[in-house]
């Protein structure tokens, strides 16, 4: 069967979204990853994969809590549903589409879109002549595939939202439920397990993990399908390793190990006496590894983890200039010769730019007016006043730098002006 016209598919998806926007539907159809932590709001950080829309963080993903609350969070990993996109039953999906009030024409179109699909095996130039029909799953890589999956699990998300004191965060097939009440958390786990069984979307129990936060956590035992959920020392959340103490040691250690391996491969694979060439390779292949989720690392410049993140560039810059027969005396001089900035410089700049987006309203942060506000002084319009001085988080870390950098600024800067100010104010090292 020939595939659907891309323009038709796009228009039908838009029409479907318009129909559903007036209904009670979680903000997960237009999802992106959001990383929230105490370094951004809470006294105990929480890392969540959450649905957001138009740069607005879903308020349900924020829990006002402190270290004295008995706080436990269960992480249902991205592999919560085993091969989720391939397991969606077509007949049940079409029934759910009809329940949204879609016309029979649209439902019939999706039925035709999903049916009569087949696959065969190809190895190099050999193609197996036999083929097998696909009886379940949504087409991955299509415009409507992710939307169809979210519509399929929509009733689960709504049911989870109805459980008192239970909070839900969802990103595609990755669902997390968390609560300070063990009874609410267990009710949510049971609901997910029962829903998965009745909707023929099997759970990957081995991929389900439990993280407990808080000094007074009661360590209540949780069960899924009758089996106890073991406590996890760390959980991978969309590429980020999260630990119960939320220090991110495991993630940073793994990141540095991977960055060192990548930089070593670069130095072994390329020979040149051009420092700009080596600088380009590092920025292209190593920096993205070191900077993934780095805005949540509120590290002291003298801390072990901060020095560890810096070590890869220190070694790489030294070997690079030695190869190019360029004399140097210090790390800061090496960075200047390579036209690069330190990892700490780039991380601090990213954190301050994120804070600027919150203050300027370019990105929404829930309850921001209860955390920080702009000064009323006409001489220092960009000065920030922190409303929770006893807390230790993202704002308490970045605001002192912000106020020091903007001390002599007498007007609120545009984004480009603020970025230029940061480059001139933060040392290269």
N, C-alpha and C positions, 0 to 999 in steps of 0.2 A: 504494500500500500504506500503510495507516495506521501511524503511528509507534508504537514500543513504549511500554508503560506506564512512566512514570518510576520508580515504586516497584519494578517488576520489574527494570528495568535496574540500579537502585542495588543491589538485593539480589543480583543475579547478579554484579555487579562485586565486591561484598564476598566472595561465595563463591569467585570466581575468585582473589582475592588470598589468601584463606585457604589455598586449594589450593597456590598457588605459594610461599607463605612458607616451606614446609618444604623447598623445592628451592633449588639454587644459583642465585640470581637477584640481580644487582646492585641496590643500593639506589637505583634510579632511578625506580621507579613512583610514589613520593611525592616529587617533586623540587621544590626551590625554589632560587632563586639564592643562591650563597654567594660572597662576595668575600674571597679570602685574599690577603695581601700580606706582604712582609717587614716592613711596618709592623705586622704582626700576629705574625710568627714568624720569617721567614727574613731573612738578611742581604741577599739579593736578592729583592724582592717578586715574587710570582706571583699573577696574577688568574685565577681559575678559575670556571667554571660547573660546579657539582658537585651530585650527588644527595645529599640528606641525609634523614634520617628521625628524627622525634621530637627535633628540635633538636640532632642529633648530626652533626658534620661528618665526612664520609667520610675516614678516615685516609689513604687512598690519594692524597688531594689535597694532602698535605703532603710536601715534599721537604726533608730536612735538607741544606742547602747553604750555601756562603759565596761571597764574591766571587772566590776563587781556583779554584773548580771550573769546568771547561769545561762550561758549561751552555747547552743549546739547547732551545728549546721550539717546537714547531710548533702554530699555532692553526688548527684546522679550523673555519671560521666557522659561524655559525648557518645559513647558506645552503649548507652542505656538500652536503646532499642537495637537489637542485633540486625545489622544490614538494613537499617530502617527504610531507606529510600527504595530498596529492592523488594521489600516485603509487604508494601501497602496493597491490600486486596482491592481489585478494581471494582467489584460489585458493591462492596461496603462504601468505598469512596464516592461512587455515583449516588448512592442513597443519601450520603451526607450532603452532597452538593444540592440535591433536590430539597433537602430540609432547610436550606438557606433561602428558598423561594426563587431559585433560578428557573427560568423558563425551560420547557421541555426541549426547545431547540438548542439551547446552550449545553444542557446536560447530554443531549444526543451527540453534539459536536465533541465534547470531551470523551464520551464513550467511544466514538470513532477514532479519536486521537490516541486513546490508550490501547485499543484492541488491535489484533492482527499484527502485532510486532513479533519479530523473531531475531535470533542471533546465531552466528556461526563462529568458528574458531579460525584465526589466521595466524600463521607462523611464518615470518619473512614473506616469501612470495607464494607459499602454499596456503590455499583456502579450502577448508573442509566443505565438501559438497552437501553434507547434511546440515540441517538447521533445527532449532528448537523454538517453539513459541513461548513468549513471555506472558505469563498469566497474572503477574502482580508487579507492583512497583510503579514509581513515577519516573518519566524520562529525565535523567540527569543531564545538565547542560542546556536544557530548554528554558524558555522564559517562564512557562507555567508550572514546571516541575516543583520548585520550592514552594510556590503558592499553594499547589494542590496538597502537598504534604502538611503544610501549616493548617489548612482547612480540615484536613483529616484528624489532626490532634487537637483542634480547637475546643471540642467538648471536654477533653481532659483538662486543658488549662482553665476553662471556666469552672469546672468542678473543684479543682484545687483551690481556686480563688475563694470558694465558698466555705472553706474550712477556717474556723476562727484562729487567728494568730499564726497562720501559716503563710509564708511569703514564697512567691514563685518567680523564677527567672528562666527564660527559655531562649535558646538560640538554635534554630533548626531542630535537629533531633536530640540536642543536649538540653536536658531539663534539670534544674536544681531547685530543691525545696529546702526551706530553712525556717527554724522557729526556736523560741526560747522555752516552749512547752513540749516535753517529750510526747505527750498524748496527741498533740496536733501534728507533730512530725511523723509519728507512727501512723496516724490516720492518713496522712498524705502518701506515705510509702505504700500502705495497703491499697489506696485508691489507684495509684499508678500500676501496681502489680495486677489488680483485678481488671483494670481497663486494658492493659496489654494483652491479657488472656482473652478477653471477650472481643477484642478487635484484631486478633490474629497477628499481632506485632510483638514477637517474642523479646523478652528482656535478656540482656547479657548480664547475668547476676555477678559474674566474676569481675565485671568492669564497674560495678557499683561500689562506691566508697563513702566512708563516713569520716568527716573531720569535726573535731570538737574544739570550740574556742571558749576562753574564759577561765580564770583561775578557780572559780567555784563551780565548774561544770560537774553535774551529778553523775556523769558516765552511765547514763541509763542505756540498757541494751535495746537495740532496734533489730527488727526482723523484716525480711522480705521473702515472701512466699514460704514462710515457715523456717527459713534459714537465717541465722544471726548474721548481721552485717559487721564485718571486722573493722576495727579502727584502722585508719590509714596514717602513716607517717607523712605522706605527701600525696597530692593528687594533681594530675596534669589537667589543667583547665584551658583548653584551646591554646596549647603551647606554653602555658605558664605553670611552673611547678609551685603549688601552694602547700605550705606547711602549717601545722596548728599554731605555731608561735608567730607566723607571718613575718619572718625575717628574710625569707627568700634566699636562704643560704644555698639550698640544693639547686635552685634555678640559676643563681649566679655562678656557682661552681660548674654546672653543666654548660652554661653559656660560654664561660671563659675557656673551658676545655675544647669546645667546638670552634671557637674563634682562633685559638692557638693552632688547632689542626688545620683550619682553612688558611691561615697566614703562612704556616709551614709549607703547605702544598703550593701556595703562590710562589714562595721563594725558591722552591725546588723546580718549579715548572718554567720559570721565566728568568732570562738573563738580560740585563740591560744596565747601562750607566746613566740612565735618565731618571732622576728622582721623581719627576712628575708622573712618570709611568707607574712606578710603584705606589705612589700616593693614590692614583686613580684606581688601581687594583684593590687597595685596602678599602677605599670608600665604597667601592662597588660590591665587594664580596665579603668583607669582614664587618664593617660598621653596622649593616642591617642586623647581624646576629647579636652584636653587643648592645644595640639600642632597642631591641624589641621589648616593649613594656617598661622601658627604663624610667619613665616619669614617676612610677610608683616607688622607686628606690630613693628614699630620703636618707641618704648616707652622709655621715660626716666625712670631710675630705681626708681625715687621718685614719678612718676606720679600715679594718682589714679588707672588708668587701669592696670598698672604694678603691683601695690600692690594687686589689686583685683585678677589678675591671679595667684598670689603667695599664696593667702589666703587659697585655698583648701588644698595645701600640708602642710601649716603651721599647720592647725587644725588637719589634718589626722596624721601627724608625732607626734604631742603632745599626742593625744589619744592613738596612737599605743604604744608609749613607756610607757605611764602610765599603759596600760594593761599588758605590759611585765615586769612591776616593775623595769624599768631601769631609773635611775636618769639622769637628764640632766639640762642644764642651759640656753641654747640659741638655736635658730633655726638652726644656722650653726652646732652646736654640734649634734642636732637631725639628720640632714642630714648625718653627718659623721657616726653616729651610725647605720643608716639605709642603708649606702652605696648608697646614692642618691645625686643628684645635684638639685639645685633650678630650678624653671621654667625659671627664667631669664637667668641662666647659659646655659641651654639647648637651649633657643631661640637664644641667642647671638652666640653660637657655630654653630647652623644651619645657621644663617645668614652669618657668616664668611666662612663656608664651601661652601655655595652657591656663595659667592663672589669669592672664590678660583676657583670654576668651571668655572665662567665667564672668569676670568683672564687666567686660564690654557687652555681654549678652550674646556673643557669637555662639557660645555653647551654654546650654542650660544646666545648672546644678541645683538640685532640690534644696530648698530652705537656705539658700545662700545668704539671705538678709539676716539670718540668725547666727551666721558664722563670721561674716566680715562685712564691713561697709566702707565707703569712701569718706575721707575726711571732709569736713565742712569748710576748711581753710581755703580762701581764694588764692593764697600764695602757693599752696601745695595741693592742687586738685586731684593728684594721682596718689596721694598718701592713703594707705589702708589702715583701718583700725580693726584689730582682731578682737572678737567678742568673747572668745573662750581662751584666755591667756594661760590657763592651767593645763590645757590639752596638748598632746604631742602628736601632731599629724601633718598632713601635706601643707596646710595653711600656716601652721606655726613654723614650718621649715622654710617656706618660700617668702612669706611676707617680710621678714627682716631684710632679705636681699632686695625685694621689690622696693621697699621704702628707702633703702640706701641708694639704689640706682636712680630713683625718681626724685631724689631730695631737692634738686635744683630745677625741676621741671615745673613751669608755671601754667601749663595748659595740658589738657588730656590728649595724648598722642594718638595718631592713627596707627593701625597695625604695622605698616611699613616703617614708620618713624620709631615705633617702640622696638622693632627688630634691630634697627640700626643702632639705637641707644644701647641695646644689650651687647652687640658686637663690640662697641667702643668701651663698654664699662666692665665687662667680664674679661679677665686676663686669658690669654691663649692657653695657659696652663691651668 
